[in-house]
Amino acid sequence: MDGTLLFQLFVNGLSIGAIYILLVFGLQLIIRTTGIVNFAHGEMYVFGAYTFWFTYSVLDLHLGFAVILTVIVMAIISGVVYRAVFHYVQARFKADTPLSDKALMSAMASIGLMMVLSRIIVLYFGTDQKGIPSFLPQVFVFSGIRLPAERLSIILIAVLIAGILSFFFFGTKLGKAMRAVSTDSLASKLMGINSDRIFIASFALGSILAGVAGLLIAPVFALDPAMGTEIIFMAMLVMVFGGINSYKGAVYAGITVGLAESFGYYFIGIISHVLLFVMVMVFLILIPGGFFGEALE
């Protein structure tokens, strides 16, 4: 095997890992700030992909307008979902409720929500697969290595978003408030921070990240209403692999799983998914907290 193919598999793996990283960033933000484990996060990914398909391909809007409208729609959907479901789930959380209990309560509610949202997606968009014409059809060729611009753009945009998030959390008032609430929501409330607004803002931002991940993948793969189910379990896998409380771990785990998928699928086919889950299971038995996290109490 030559180095050309290896490098192409490497780039493909990085692009897959970048999608996982965006999804896990959203999951972790929601969990750390609100205590909610949202299995319906995968449906937010699907909504983002289908909304972009509708605005870009059906309405034929300019790429920039389609992206902005997709983000706005994701913010609205996430706000409605939070107020309709998770606001009431959170009302049952007490100051001394362990994170593991919060995870179980919210997970049960989110699984039901996931089923409802998946039916809504089928109702409005149908069961047929959808495709989006590539808006970056260029292929860069270096020494025989063919690098699709779409794949490279996913990696670059994910890096850009990670940088923006870092600035947001450490350089803005809202971001600092989110960090404070994620550390101690009760103490933050006593300091004058409106925790309820922070909860909904965190949930919306996390859901927007999932929608952006769906938006980025829409031109690469065919859209299917069921694609949220697989992606959420892969995202959960990456999250626990890297450590639930670690954004740094999410980056390491996302890249590792993305590369394992890319190389594994090429060499051994679909069985690579099974082996990946087995390897991560063994890893978590030895290191329950993942790369940089801590095991739940």
C-alpha positions as CSV (number, residue, x, y, z in Angstrom):
1,M,0.0,0.0,0.0
2,D,1.4,3.4,-0.9
3,G,1.5,6.5,1.2
4,T,-1.1,8.3,-1.0
5,L,-3.9,6.1,0.1
6,L,-2.8,6.2,3.7
7,F,-2.9,10.0,3.7
8,Q,-6.3,10.1,2.1
9,L,-7.6,7.7,4.7
10,F,-6.0,9.9,7.3
11,V,-7.8,13.0,6.0
12,N,-11.1,11.2,5.8
13,G,-10.6,10.0,9.4
14,L,-9.9,13.5,10.6
15,S,-13.1,14.8,8.9
16,I,-15.2,12.1,10.6
17,G,-13.5,12.9,13.9
18,A,-14.2,16.6,13.5
19,I,-17.9,15.8,13.2
20,Y,-17.8,13.7,16.4
21,I,-15.9,16.5,18.2
22,L,-18.6,19.1,17.4
23,L,-21.3,16.7,18.5
24,V,-19.5,15.8,21.7
25,F,-18.8,19.5,22.5
26,G,-22.5,20.1,22.3
27,L,-23.3,17.1,24.5
28,Q,-20.7,18.0,27.1
29,L,-21.8,21.6,27.2
30,I,-25.4,20.5,27.9
31,I,-24.4,17.8,30.5
32,R,-21.9,20.0,32.4
33,T,-24.2,23.0,32.5
34,T,-27.7,21.5,32.9
35,G,-27.0,17.9,34.0
36,I,-29.1,16.6,31.1
37,V,-28.0,13.6,29.1
38,N,-29.7,14.2,25.8
39,F,-30.1,11.1,23.5
40,A,-32.2,13.3,21.2
41,H,-29.0,15.2,20.4
42,G,-28.7,13.0,17.3
43,E,-32.1,14.2,16.1
44,M,-30.8,17.8,16.4
45,Y,-28.0,16.7,14.1
46,V,-30.6,15.4,11.6
47,F,-32.7,18.5,11.9
48,G,-29.6,20.6,11.1
49,A,-28.8,18.5,8.0
50,Y,-32.4,18.5,6.7
51,T,-32.9,22.2,7.4
52,F,-29.8,23.0,5.4
53,W,-30.9,20.7,2.6
54,F,-34.3,22.5,2.5
55,T,-32.9,26.0,2.6
56,Y,-30.0,25.4,0.2
57,S,-31.4,22.9,-2.3
58,V,-35.2,23.4,-2.2
59,L,-35.5,27.1,-1.5
60,D,-32.3,27.7,-3.5
61,L,-31.0,30.3,-1.0
62,H,-27.4,31.6,-1.1
63,L,-25.0,29.4,0.9
64,G,-24.5,32.0,3.6
65,F,-28.2,32.7,4.0
66,A,-28.9,28.9,4.2
67,V,-26.3,28.5,6.9
68,I,-27.6,31.4,9.0
69,L,-31.2,30.3,8.6
70,T,-30.2,26.7,9.7
71,V,-28.6,28.1,12.8
72,I,-31.6,30.2,13.6
73,V,-34.0,27.3,13.1
74,M,-31.8,25.1,15.4
75,A,-31.9,27.7,18.1
76,I,-35.7,27.9,17.9
77,I,-36.2,24.1,17.9
78,S,-33.8,23.6,20.8
79,G,-35.6,26.4,22.8
80,V,-38.9,24.7,22.2
81,V,-37.6,21.3,23.1
82,Y,-36.0,22.5,26.3
83,R,-39.0,24.4,27.5
84,A,-41.4,21.6,26.6
85,V,-39.4,18.7,28.1
86,F,-36.2,19.3,29.9
87,H,-37.3,22.3,31.9
88,Y,-39.6,20.0,33.7
89,V,-37.1,17.3,34.1
90,Q,-34.6,19.7,35.6
91,A,-37.2,20.9,38.1
92,R,-36.9,17.4,39.7
93,F,-33.1,17.9,40.2
94,K,-32.0,18.8,43.7
95,A,-28.8,20.4,44.8
96,D,-27.5,17.1,46.1
97,T,-28.8,14.9,43.3
98,P,-25.7,12.9,41.9
99,L,-24.8,13.4,38.3
100,S,-25.4,9.7,37.6
101,D,-29.1,10.1,38.8
102,K,-29.5,13.2,36.7
103,A,-28.2,11.3,33.8
104,L,-30.6,8.5,34.2
105,M,-33.7,10.7,34.6
106,S,-32.9,12.9,31.7
107,A,-31.8,10.0,29.5
108,M,-35.2,8.3,29.9
109,A,-37.0,11.5,28.9
110,S,-34.7,12.2,26.0
111,I,-35.2,8.7,24.6
112,G,-38.9,9.3,24.3
113,L,-38.2,12.7,22.8
114,M,-35.8,11.1,20.3
115,M,-38.6,8.8,19.1
116,V,-41.1,11.8,18.8
117,L,-38.6,13.9,16.8
118,S,-37.6,11.1,14.5
119,R,-41.3,10.7,13.6
120,I,-41.6,14.4,13.0
121,I,-38.6,14.2,10.6
122,V,-40.2,11.4,8.7
123,L,-43.5,13.2,8.6
124,Y,-42.1,16.4,7.1
125,F,-39.2,15.1,5.0
126,G,-40.3,11.6,4.1
127,T,-38.3,8.4,4.2
128,D,-36.4,8.8,0.9
129,Q,-32.8,9.7,1.1
130,K,-31.9,13.3,0.1
131,G,-28.8,14.7,-1.5
132,I,-27.2,18.1,-1.6
133,P,-25.1,19.3,-4.5
134,S,-21.5,19.9,-3.5
135,F,-20.8,23.5,-2.8
136,L,-17.1,22.7,-2.7
137,P,-16.5,20.3,-5.6
138,Q,-12.9,21.1,-5.9
139,V,-10.3,18.4,-5.4
140,F,-6.7,19.5,-4.4
141,V,-4.0,17.2,-5.8
142,F,-0.6,17.1,-4.3
143,S,2.0,14.5,-5.5
144,G,-0.8,12.2,-6.5
145,I,-2.8,12.7,-3.3
146,R,-6.4,13.7,-3.9
147,L,-7.9,15.8,-1.1
148,P,-11.6,16.8,-1.5
149,A,-12.2,20.4,-0.5
150,E,-15.4,19.3,1.4
151,R,-13.4,17.0,3.7
152,L,-10.8,19.7,4.3
153,S,-13.4,22.3,5.0
154,I,-15.0,20.1,7.7
155,I,-11.7,19.9,9.5
156,L,-10.9,23.6,9.2
157,I,-14.4,24.7,10.2
158,A,-14.3,22.4,13.3
159,V,-11.0,23.9,14.3
160,L,-12.4,27.4,13.8
161,I,-15.5,26.6,15.9
162,A,-13.3,25.2,18.6
163,G,-11.3,28.4,18.7
164,I,-14.5,30.5,18.8
165,L,-15.9,28.4,21.7
166,S,-12.7,28.9,23.6
167,F,-12.9,32.6,23.2
168,F,-16.6,32.6,24.1
169,F,-16.2,30.6,27.3
170,F,-13.2,32.6,28.6
171,G,-13.7,36.0,27.0
172,T,-17.4,36.8,27.2
173,K,-19.8,37.4,30.1
174,L,-22.2,34.7,28.9
175,G,-19.5,32.2,28.5
176,K,-18.1,32.8,31.9
177,A,-21.6,32.5,33.4
178,M,-22.0,29.1,31.7
179,R,-18.7,28.0,33.2
180,A,-19.8,29.2,36.6
181,V,-23.1,27.4,36.4
182,S,-21.4,24.2,35.2
183,T,-19.2,24.4,38.3
184,D,-21.9,25.1,40.9
185,S,-25.3,26.2,39.8
186,L,-26.5,26.9,43.3
187,A,-23.5,29.2,44.1
188,S,-23.9,30.9,40.8
189,K,-27.6,31.7,41.5
190,L,-26.6,33.2,44.9
191,M,-24.1,35.3,43.0
192,G,-26.9,36.8,40.9
193,I,-26.6,34.6,37.7
194,N,-29.9,33.7,36.2
195,S,-29.4,29.9,36.0
196,D,-32.6,29.3,34.0
197,R,-31.4,31.5,31.2
198,I,-28.0,29.9,31.3
199,F,-29.6,26.5,31.1
200,I,-31.6,27.3,28.0
201,A,-28.7,29.2,26.4
202,S,-26.4,26.2,27.0
203,F,-28.9,23.7,25.6
204,A,-29.5,25.9,22.5
205,L,-25.7,26.3,21.9
206,G,-25.1,22.6,22.3
207,S,-28.0,21.8,19.9
208,I,-26.7,24.4,17.4
209,L,-23.3,22.6,17.4
210,A,-25.1,19.3,16.6
211,G,-27.0,21.1,13.8
212,V,-23.8,22.6,12.4
213,A,-22.3,19.1,12.4
214,G,-25.3,17.9,10.4
215,L,-25.0,20.9,8.0
216,L,-21.3,20.1,7.4
217,I,-21.9,16.4,6.6
218,A,-25.0,17.0,4.4
219,P,-23.0,17.5,1.1
220,V,-20.8,14.5,1.9
221,F,-23.3,11.7,2.6
222,A,-26.9,11.1,1.6
223,L,-29.4,12.3,4.2
224,D,-31.5,9.7,5.9
225,P,-34.1,10.2,8.7
226,A,-32.6,7.4,10.7
227,M,-29.0,8.7,10.6
228,G,-29.4,10.3,14.0
229,T,-29.7,7.0,15.8
230,E,-26.3,5.7,14.8
231,I,-24.5,9.1,15.2
232,I,-25.8,9.6,18.8
233,F,-24.4,6.3,20.0
234,M,-21.1,7.0,18.3
235,A,-21.0,10.5,19.9
236,M,-21.7,9.0,23.3
237,L,-19.0,6.5,22.7
238,V,-16.5,9.3,21.9
239,M,-17.7,11.3,24.9
240,V,-17.1,8.5,27.5
241,F,-13.9,7.5,25.7
242,G,-12.5,11.0,26.1
243,G,-14.0,11.7,29.5
244,I,-17.4,13.2,30.1
245,N,-16.0,16.3,31.7
246,S,-13.1,16.9,29.4
247,Y,-13.3,19.0,26.1
248,K,-9.6,18.1,25.6
249,G,-10.5,14.4,25.9
250,A,-13.3,14.9,23.3
251,V,-10.7,16.1,20.8
252,Y,-8.4,13.2,21.4
253,A,-11.2,10.6,21.4
254,G,-12.9,12.1,18.3
255,I,-9.7,12.0,16.3
256,T,-8.9,8.5,17.5
257,V,-12.4,7.1,16.7
258,G,-12.5,8.9,13.4
259,L,-9.2,7.5,12.3
260,A,-10.1,4.0,13.5
261,E,-13.3,4.2,11.5
262,S,-11.6,5.4,8.3
263,F,-8.8,2.8,8.4
264,G,-10.9,0.1,9.9
265,Y,-13.6,0.3,7.3
266,Y,-11.2,0.2,4.5
267,F,-9.2,-2.8,5.7
268,I,-11.8,-5.0,7.4
269,G,-15.2,-3.5,6.4
270,I,-18.3,-3.1,8.6
271,I,-16.9,-5.4,11.3
272,S,-14.6,-2.5,12.3
273,H,-17.5,-0.9,14.1
274,V,-18.0,-3.9,16.3
275,L,-14.2,-4.1,17.1
276,L,-14.2,-0.4,17.8
277,F,-16.9,-0.8,20.5
278,V,-15.2,-3.8,22.0
279,M,-11.8,-1.9,22.2
280,V,-13.4,1.1,23.8
281,M,-15.3,-1.2,26.3
282,V,-12.0,-2.8,27.3
283,F,-10.4,0.7,27.6
284,L,-13.2,1.9,29.9
285,I,-12.9,-1.2,32.1
286,L,-9.3,-0.3,32.6
287,I,-9.7,3.5,32.8
288,P,-13.4,4.2,33.7
289,G,-13.1,7.9,33.3
290,G,-11.8,7.9,29.8
291,F,-8.7,9.8,28.5
292,F,-9.0,12.8,30.8
293,G,-12.3,12.5,32.7
294,E,-13.5,11.0,35.9
295,A,-15.9,8.1,36.4
296,L,-19.4,9.0,37.5
297,E,-20.2,8.5,41.2
